[in-house]
Amino acid sequence: MARCVRGHFFVEYVRMIRRRKDIDWERVFPAEDLTYLKQPILPNEWYPMGTFERFGVAILTEFEGVTLGAVRSWGKLSAGRYSAENPTLVAVNDPVESLMRLIVMRSTLFNFKAFDIPMLVDRQARVAVTYHMGPVAEEAACHQTMGFCEEVLSLSGATEIWAFFEERSWRGDPTTLFALEWKGPATPVRAPAQP
């Protein structure tokens, strides 16, 4: 099955591109991508990752002032919107539970394992990211994912969030891995289930 992204994220790229009427998008995109700029994008439908990648690279190269810092900030903004539309994502005062919920919700965003959290303990996590895109798009997507995770933590009550890349696939590492560390509420102690 082809890799796909849910319309919820796809539409954000489409909106940005549609706003730029000063750019001749026909010289930038193949015909199959242009069709998505002319039709409604439905939040719960699946859209091709190849088009998503080309749209993302175009935003980076055709828009002035788009930096990786801006992409990371956009990831934070996107997380705020997504959590408002999906209120079960954030567990108030429980950052660990919130990140666990994000992993559960991943299958509603991508039809492949775009990211995972192989290590998640109180006040720290490691996030592995693999979008299977070219280096430019992969680097941008990883920064966006980092911002998204930072905002999920912030919304859940974490403070002094610190995020940094430990491995970068776009620089030749076998995978991309970033660390998250934070202060704030500790994971609540849950009572054992009663028999």
WODAFEN-V110139 format. One record per residue. N is the residue number from 0. SS is DSSP state (alpha for helix, beta for strand, coil for the rest). PHI is phi as a letter, one per 30 degrees, with the letter a starting at -180 (* if undefined). NEAR is the number of other ideal C-beta (glycine too) atoms within 8 Angstrom. Layout:
n: <N:N>
ss: <SS:SS>
phi: <PHI:PHI>
near: <NEAR:NEAR>
This chain:
n: <0:1:2:3:4:5:6:7:8:9:10:11:12:13:14:15:16:17:18:19:20:21:22:23:24:25:26:27:28:29:30:31:32:33:34:35:36:37:38:39:40:41:42:43:44:45:46:47:48:49:50:51:52:53:54:55:56:57:58:59:60:61:62:63:64:65:66:67:68:69:70:71:72:73:74:75:76:77:78:79:80:81:82:83:84:85:86:87:88:89:90:91:92:93:94:95:96:97:98:99:100:101:102:103:104:105:106:107:108:109:110:111:112:113:114:115:116:117:118:119:120:121:122:123:124:125:126:127:128:129:130:131:132:133:134:135:136:137:138:139:140:141:142:143:144:145:146:147:148:149:150:151:152:153:154:155:156:157:158:159:160:161:162:163:164:165:166:167:168:169:170:171:172:173:174:175:176:177:178:179:180:181:182:183:184:185:186:187:188:189:190:191:192:193:194>
ss: <coil:coil:coil:beta:beta:beta:alpha:alpha:alpha:alpha:alpha:alpha:alpha:alpha:alpha:alpha:alpha:alpha:alpha:coil:coil:coil:coil:coil:alpha:alpha:alpha:coil:coil:coil:alpha:alpha:alpha:alpha:alpha:alpha:alpha:alpha:coil:coil:coil:coil:coil:coil:coil:beta:beta:beta:alpha:alpha:alpha:alpha:alpha:alpha:alpha:alpha:alpha:alpha:alpha:alpha:alpha:alpha:coil:coil:coil:coil:coil:alpha:alpha:alpha:alpha:alpha:alpha:alpha:alpha:alpha:alpha:alpha:alpha:alpha:alpha:alpha:alpha:alpha:alpha:coil:coil:coil:coil:coil:coil:coil:coil:coil:alpha:alpha:alpha:alpha:alpha:alpha:alpha:alpha:alpha:alpha:alpha:alpha:alpha:alpha:alpha:beta:coil:coil:coil:coil:beta:beta:beta:beta:beta:beta:beta:coil:coil:beta:beta:beta:beta:beta:beta:coil:coil:coil:coil:coil:alpha:alpha:alpha:alpha:alpha:alpha:alpha:alpha:alpha:alpha:alpha:alpha:alpha:alpha:alpha:alpha:alpha:alpha:alpha:alpha:alpha:coil:coil:beta:beta:beta:beta:beta:beta:beta:beta:beta:beta:coil:alpha:alpha:alpha:coil:coil:coil:coil:beta:beta:beta:beta:beta:beta:beta:beta:beta:coil:coil:coil:coil:coil:coil:coil:coil:coil:coil:coil>
phi: <*:d:d:b:b:d:e:e:d:e:d:d:d:d:d:d:d:d:d:c:d:d:c:d:d:d:d:c:c:d:e:d:d:d:d:d:d:c:c:d:c:c:e:c:c:c:b:d:d:d:d:e:d:d:d:d:d:d:d:d:c:c:c:d:i:d:c:d:d:d:d:d:d:d:d:d:d:d:d:d:d:d:d:d:d:b:d:d:d:c:c:e:i:b:e:d:d:d:d:d:d:d:d:d:d:e:d:d:c:b:c:b:d:d:a:b:b:d:b:b:b:e:i:a:a:b:c:c:b:b:c:i:c:d:e:d:d:d:d:d:d:d:d:d:d:e:d:e:d:e:d:e:d:d:d:d:j:d:b:h:d:b:b:a:d:c:b:b:d:d:c:j:d:d:a:c:b:b:c:b:b:a:c:j:d:d:d:d:d:c:d:d:d:d:d>
near: <4:5:11:12:13:14:13:11:11:15:10:9:12:12:8:10:13:8:6:10:5:3:8:5:11:6:4:8:11:6:6:6:11:11:8:11:11:5:6:3:11:6:8:6:8:7:12:9:13:7:12:13:12:11:14:12:12:12:12:11:6:8:9:3:5:8:6:8:7:9:14:13:9:10:17:13:9:13:15:10:8:11:13:7:7:8:7:4:11:10:9:6:7:12:16:11:10:15:15:10:12:12:9:7:10:12:7:5:10:12:7:7:7:10:10:8:13:5:7:9:7:6:10:11:12:13:14:11:14:10:11:7:8:7:7:9:12:14:11:13:12:16:13:13:13:14:16:13:16:15:14:16:14:10:11:15:10:13:8:7:11:8:10:6:10:7:9:10:14:9:5:4:9:4:9:14:12:13:13:15:8:13:6:9:10:5:9:7:4:4:4:4:4:3:2>
